[in-house]
Amino acid sequence: MPRRYAPTRSDPRAEAPSRPQPGGSAPANLVVFSAPSGGIGTSTLMALTGLALSSRDVGCALLDADLDGGGLDVLLGIEHEPGLTLQDLDAPLGHIEGEALNRETPGWEGMRVLAHTPWRGANPEWWELEAAADALAEANDIVLVDAGRGAVIARMPRFAVARQVMVVDLSVLGMARAKSHAMLLDRLRDAAETGASIRSKRVERPDATDASTESPIVVGVEPRGVSRRQSASSVAVEEAVAYLGEDVLGPVRCAPSLCADMLAGLGIRAVPKRNRRVVDALADGILAAAGIRAPGGKRRPS
């Protein structure tokens, strides 16, 4: 049987919450990555961003909340490292101590990694996932969350109101899906903040200043299998900006050596040179949104 991480019970008769509570807020250092379609490199981009942040002496943790997929530890090549995964958590009271969780999760390039390993057991309960996110946010400067295609965001108000990074495919179909996904994130955020259903009419909040009112950070990924000569089959970043009405970082280009390493189970070794500018810009945006100064003058969010 896998180990179970169980916090101290202050009341053994206490019962677990029945469902996520709408409203509330997310830690300022919680950043949720999602994409309108799978297989475009969301998990990889999140990991590369973690590398960029860690290289600046920013304490970073990676949380695998892609409950329809998972396997972040395999992607990183640390699946055989000892430590907890989401399948090992047991937080019946909805609370986990941050430093204790940090100590028991596997490390990768100076970061803590809490992976989802569905082949080892059932998905965590919502309060366990929320407790894990809060605990990691308590013990680290930045927590990057892989939400996959975003299904978990609909079930987790805490994720809906966090800072969002939307990864989009720079193709015609990718742009259509991106616009739909942006609308979905907007509805989920409003529903989480107002306590209404996702079909509720949007409530204007002109005086709101929290991170959840900000538009997602959009990152464009070059379509797979497109050669440099086939520019007609891909959408330029400038066109994506015009279509989405948002600034778009990119393009994130295919790095053959990185792909080869991951296919061979060697994990991710470094940020590819051809994508360093984009990844650094994304890291800059995340630090600015969380109010963290780095390097040399970083501070943990209050």
RODO-2510 file (C-alpha; in nm, 4 decimals, decimal comma):
residues 302
     n   res          X          Y          Z
     1     m     0,0000     0,0000     0,0000
     2     p     0,1260     0,3527    -0,0727
     3     r     0,2133     0,5864     0,2107
     4     r    -0,0561     0,8295     0,3139
     5     y     0,0159     1,1840     0,4260
     6     a    -0,2341     1,2645     0,7002
     7     p    -0,2380     1,5948     0,8896
     8     t    -0,3006     1,5978     1,2616
     9     r    -0,6704     1,5754     1,3368
    10     s    -0,7821     1,8387     1,5837
    11     d    -1,1255     1,6766     1,6011
    12     p    -1,1594     1,3083     1,5111
    13     r    -1,5338     1,3543     1,4628
    14     a    -1,4890     1,6241     1,2000
    15     e    -1,6264     1,5422     0,8578
    16     a    -1,4827     1,6266     0,5179
    17     p    -1,6491     1,9103     0,3233
    18     s    -1,9184     1,7973     0,0820
    19     r    -1,8257     2,0238    -0,2104
    20     p    -1,6007     2,3179    -0,3017
    21     q    -1,7257     2,6491    -0,1664
    22     p    -1,7765     2,9271    -0,4247
    23     g    -1,6164     3,2649    -0,3813
    24     g    -1,3025     3,3243    -0,1813
    25     s    -0,9588     3,3839    -0,3258
    26     a    -0,6436     3,2026    -0,4321
    27     p    -0,2898     3,2506    -0,3037
    28     a    -0,1181     3,5270    -0,5003
    29     n     0,1631     3,2894    -0,5946
    30     l    -0,0618     3,0205    -0,7485
    31     v    -0,0364     3,0077    -1,1297
    32     v    -0,2595     2,7725    -1,3307
    33     f    -0,1556     2,6500    -1,6772
    34     s    -0,4234     2,5190    -1,9128
    35     a    -0,4865     2,4742    -2,2836
    36     p    -0,7938     2,4338    -2,5037
    37     s    -0,6567     2,1076    -2,6454
    38     g    -0,4184     1,8378    -2,5339
    39     g    -0,0818     1,7443    -2,6758
    40     i     0,0491     2,0945    -2,7458
    41     g     0,3103     2,1023    -2,4701
    42     t     0,1366     2,2604    -2,1709
    43     s     0,3132     2,0395    -1,9159
    44     t     0,6474     2,0899    -2,0877
    45     l     0,6082     2,4677    -2,0954
    46     m     0,5137     2,4695    -1,7281
    47     a     0,8266     2,2685    -1,6436
    48     l     1,0474     2,4978    -1,8539
    49     t     0,8990     2,7987    -1,6766
    50     g     0,9813     2,6337    -1,3469
    51     l     1,3418     2,5935    -1,4612
    52     a     1,3587     2,9612    -1,5522
    53     l     1,2185     3,0633    -1,2143
    54     s     1,4434     2,8257    -1,0213
    55     s     1,7499     2,9605    -1,2044
    56     r     1,6641     3,3021    -1,0579
    57     d     1,6669     3,1637    -0,7047
    58     v     1,2885     3,1613    -0,6814
    59     g     1,1514     2,8755    -0,4707
    60     c     0,9172     2,6920    -0,7073
    61     a     0,6874     2,3897    -0,6838
    62     l     0,5056     2,2025    -0,9622
    63     l     0,1573     2,0595    -0,9019
    64     d     0,0117     1,8095    -1,1486
    65     a    -0,3638     1,8747    -1,1444
    66     d    -0,4348     1,7256    -1,4871
    67     l    -0,6730     1,4665    -1,3454
    68     d    -0,7600     1,3390    -1,6917
    69     g    -0,3957     1,2743    -1,7719
    70     g    -0,1211     1,3084    -1,5155
    71     g     0,2286     1,1665    -1,5329
    72     l     0,4284     1,4830    -1,4700
    73     d     0,6896     1,2768    -1,2846
    74     v     0,7346     1,0569    -1,5927
    75     l     0,7684     1,3626    -1,8153
    76     l     1,0420     1,4946    -1,5889
    77     g     1,2149     1,1580    -1,5582
    78     i     1,1727     1,1334    -1,1794
    79     e     0,9067     0,8616    -1,1578
    80     h     1,1435     0,6371    -0,9613
    81     e     1,2360     0,9022    -0,7060
    82     p     1,0955     0,8427    -0,3551
    83     g     0,8263     1,0765    -0,2325
    84     l     0,4570     1,1527    -0,2292
    85     t     0,2212     1,1843    -0,5242
    86     l    -0,1410     1,3002    -0,5232
    87     q    -0,2464     0,9377    -0,4769
    88     d    -0,0666     0,9345    -0,1390
    89     l    -0,2485     1,2320     0,0106
    90     d    -0,5047     1,2072     0,2868
    91     a    -0,6354     1,5415     0,4084
    92     p    -0,9820     1,4747     0,5562
    93     l    -0,9930     1,8139     0,7251
    94     g    -0,8806     1,9984     0,4138
    95     h    -0,5448     2,1120     0,5517
    96     i    -0,1832     2,0061     0,4972
    97     e     0,1209     2,1671     0,6551
    98     g     0,3307     2,3271     0,3816
    99     e     0,6846     2,2560     0,4965
   100     a     0,5963     1,8964     0,5829
   101     l     0,4567     1,8405     0,2319
   102     n     0,7627     2,0059     0,0794
   103     r     0,9895     1,7651     0,2650
   104     e     0,8017     1,4586     0,1432
   105     t     0,7603     1,5416    -0,2258
   106     p     1,0241     1,4444    -0,4851
   107     g     1,2647     1,7094    -0,6036
   108     w     1,3545     1,8069    -0,9593
   109     e     1,6165     2,0706    -1,0395
   110     g     1,5678     2,2343    -0,7013
   111     m     1,1861     2,2278    -0,7228
   112     r     0,9275     2,0206    -0,5405
   113     v     0,7012     1,8108    -0,7654
   114     l     0,3622     1,6712    -0,6629
   115     a     0,2595     1,4496    -0,9538
   116     h    -0,0690     1,2821    -1,0416
   117     t    -0,0211     0,9057    -1,0875
   118     p    -0,3666     0,7625    -1,1712
   119     w    -0,2205     0,4167    -1,2376
   120     r    -0,1467     0,3958    -0,8626
   121     g    -0,4947     0,4721    -0,7351
   122     a    -0,8032     0,6914    -0,7458
   123     n    -0,8032     1,0643    -0,8090
   124     p    -0,7726     1,2842    -0,4995
   125     e    -1,0820     1,4405    -0,3503
   126     w    -1,1273     1,8091    -0,4285
   127     w    -1,0396     1,9155    -0,0750
   128     e    -0,7167     1,7139    -0,0869
   129     l    -0,6129     1,8826    -0,4107
   130     e    -0,7045     2,2229    -0,2724
   131     a    -0,5151     2,1508     0,0500
   132     a    -0,2099     2,0431    -0,1497
   133     a    -0,2174     2,3631    -0,3568
   134     d    -0,2494     2,5800    -0,0460
   135     a     0,0281     2,3912     0,1337
   136     l     0,2706     2,4251    -0,1567
   137     a     0,1819     2,7944    -0,1906
   138     e     0,2548     2,8388     0,1796
   139     a     0,6005     2,6806     0,1544
   140     n     0,7202     2,8048    -0,1882
   141     d     0,7542     3,1387    -0,3649
   142     i     0,5642     3,0222    -0,6733
   143     v     0,3419     2,7193    -0,7421
   144     l     0,2853     2,6258    -1,1056
   145     v    -0,0249     2,4110    -1,1595
   146     d    -0,0768     2,1920    -1,4655
   147     a    -0,4543     2,1887    -1,5215
   148     g    -0,4409     2,0148    -1,8600
   149     r    -0,7443     2,1088    -2,0664
   150     g    -0,8966     2,2866    -1,7691
   151     a    -1,1615     2,0419    -1,6500
   152     v    -1,0317     2,0657    -1,2943
   153     i    -1,0718     2,4451    -1,2989
   154     a    -1,4487     2,3997    -1,3308
   155     r    -1,4484     2,1935    -1,0112
   156     m    -1,1982     2,4039    -0,8153
   157     p    -1,2968     2,7664    -0,7439
   158     r    -0,9480     2,8211    -0,5969
   159     f    -0,7960     2,7471    -0,9388
   160     a    -1,0564     2,9525    -1,1256
   161     v    -0,9581     3,2756    -0,9484
   162     a    -0,5812     3,2157    -0,9630
   163     r    -0,3460     3,3720    -1,2168
   164     q    -0,4003     3,1928    -1,5496
   165     v    -0,1550     3,0976    -1,8237
   166     m    -0,3307     2,9841    -2,1410
   167     v    -0,1233     2,7831    -2,3879
   168     v    -0,2562     2,7973    -2,7446
   169     d    -0,1712     2,6290    -3,0717
   170     l    -0,0776     2,8849    -3,3394
   171     s    -0,3057     2,7421    -3,6064
   172     v    -0,6448     2,8450    -3,7397
   173     l    -0,8195     2,5709    -3,5437
   174     g    -0,6046     2,6494    -3,2406
   175     m    -0,7151     3,0129    -3,2470
   176     a    -1,0840     2,9176    -3,2561
   177     r    -1,0331     2,6838    -2,9633
   178     a    -0,8324     2,9471    -2,7786
   179     k    -1,1108     3,2031    -2,7979
   180     s    -1,3581     2,9478    -2,6627
   181     h    -1,1200     2,8496    -2,3821
   182     a    -1,0632     3,2122    -2,2831
   183     m    -1,4395     3,2615    -2,2577
   184     l    -1,4657     2,9482    -2,0435
   185     l    -1,1939     3,0679    -1,8047
   186     d    -1,3711     3,4015    -1,7775
   187     r    -1,7056     3,2383    -1,6923
   188     l    -1,5502     3,0049    -1,4379
   189     r    -1,3708     3,2928    -1,2709
   190     d    -1,6899     3,4957    -1,2455
   191     a    -1,8847     3,1996    -1,1122
   192     a    -1,6199     3,1317    -0,8485
   193     e    -1,6114     3,4957    -0,7394
   194     t    -1,9846     3,5541    -0,7266
   195     g    -2,0901     3,2112    -0,6027
   196     a    -2,3231     3,1766    -0,8995
   197     s    -2,3354     2,9016    -1,1604
   198     i    -2,1122     2,9214    -1,4685
   199     r    -2,4197     3,0299    -1,6674
   200     s    -2,4766     3,3380    -1,4550
   201     k    -2,4644     3,6766    -1,6206
   202     r    -2,1245     3,8433    -1,5806
   203     v    -2,1031     4,0870    -1,2893
   204     e    -1,8875     4,3905    -1,3527
   205     r    -1,6327     4,4649    -1,0805
   206     p    -1,4643     4,7932    -1,1838
   207     d    -1,3020     4,8404    -0,8437
   208     a    -1,1559     4,4898    -0,8147
   209     t    -0,7781     4,4817    -0,8016
   210     d    -0,6989     4,1156    -0,7296
   211     a    -0,5091     3,8966    -0,9773
   212     s    -0,8215     3,7128    -1,0886
   213     t    -0,9492     4,0216    -1,2749
   214     e    -0,6431     4,0149    -1,5014
   215     s    -0,6549     3,8522    -1,8434
   216     p    -0,4673     3,5223    -1,8827
   217     i    -0,1074     3,5283    -1,9922
   218     v    -0,1346     3,3774    -2,3411
   219     v     0,1543     3,1770    -2,4876
   220     g     0,1508     3,0635    -2,8497
   221     v     0,3029     2,7291    -2,9459
   222     e     0,4207     2,6502    -3,2968
   223     p     0,2085     2,3679    -3,4469
   224     r     0,3795     2,0326    -3,4408
   225     g     0,5025     1,8935    -3,7698
   226     v     0,5145     2,2312    -3,9415
   227     s     0,8424     2,3074    -4,1142
   228     r     0,9867     2,6560    -4,1222
   229     r     0,8902     2,6829    -4,4869
   230     q     0,5239     2,6078    -4,4230
   231     s     0,4416     2,9447    -4,2725
   232     a     0,1047     2,9506    -4,4485
   233     s    -0,0159     2,6643    -4,2281
   234     s     0,0594     2,8416    -3,9022
   235     v    -0,0696     3,1626    -3,7487
   236     a     0,1805     3,4375    -3,6737
   237     v     0,1890     3,5807    -3,3244
   238     e     0,0725     3,9170    -3,4598
   239     e    -0,2361     3,7528    -3,6107
   240     a    -0,3049     3,5723    -3,2834
   241     v    -0,2886     3,9019    -3,0963
   242     a    -0,5353     4,0599    -3,3373
   243     y    -0,7742     3,7632    -3,3219
   244     l    -0,7704     3,7098    -2,9463
   245     g    -0,7469     4,0764    -2,8513
   246     e    -0,4713     3,9919    -2,6022
   247     d    -0,0936     4,0082    -2,5950
   248     v     0,0545     3,6730    -2,6942
   249     l     0,4015     3,5503    -2,6014
   250     g     0,5724     3,3295    -2,8550
   251     p     0,6143     3,1391    -3,0565
   252     v     0,7379     2,8438    -2,8519
   253     r     0,9194     2,6395    -3,1156
   254     c     0,9710     2,2669    -3,1409
   255     a     1,3093     2,1635    -2,9981
   256     p     1,4083     1,8242    -3,1478
   257     s     1,6645     1,7438    -2,8785
   258     l     1,4132     1,8135    -2,6022
   259     c     1,1506     1,5960    -2,7705
   260     a     1,4033     1,3157    -2,8152
   261     d     1,5026     1,3288    -2,4483
   262     m     1,1411     1,3098    -2,3311
   263     l     1,0578     1,0237    -2,5677
   264     a     1,3599     0,8356    -2,4333
   265     g     1,2474     0,8911    -2,0740
   266     l     1,5381     1,1226    -1,9958
   267     g     1,3185     1,4089    -1,8839
   268     i     1,3872     1,7791    -1,9360
   269     r     1,7449     1,8941    -1,8929
   270     a     1,7348     2,2647    -1,9774
   271     v     1,5363     2,5394    -2,1477
   272     p     1,6124     2,5092    -2,5223
   273     k     1,8052     2,8099    -2,6504
   274     r     1,5469     2,8781    -2,9213
   275     n     1,2734     2,9144    -2,6577
   276     r     1,4687     3,0923    -2,3855
   277     r     1,3379     3,4381    -2,4736
   278     v     0,9734     3,3317    -2,4565
   279     v     1,0142     3,1291    -2,1384
   280     d     1,2018     3,4130    -1,9698
   281     a     0,9280     3,6574    -2,0685
   282     l     0,6658     3,4232    -1,9218
   283     a     0,8682     3,3930    -1,6008
   284     d     0,8916     3,7737    -1,5856
   285     g     0,5134     3,8042    -1,6184
   286     i     0,4504     3,5488    -1,3451
   287     l     0,6918     3,7168    -1,1042
   288     a     0,5435     4,0594    -1,1718
   289     a     0,1894     3,9332    -1,1160
   290     a     0,2891     3,7687    -0,7858
   291     g     0,4841     4,0745    -0,6704
   292     i     0,8140     3,8892    -0,6443
   293     r     1,1442     4,0584    -0,7171
   294     a     1,4188     3,8330    -0,8510
   295     p     1,7044     3,7770    -0,8524
   296     g     1,8699     3,9277    -0,5496
   297     g     1,5611     4,1027    -0,4191
   298     k     1,2980     3,8341    -0,4130
   299     r     1,0373     3,8239    -0,1421
   300     r     0,7738     3,5705    -0,0452
   301     p     0,4170     3,6935    -0,1073
   302     s     0,2275     3,7873     0,2076
***
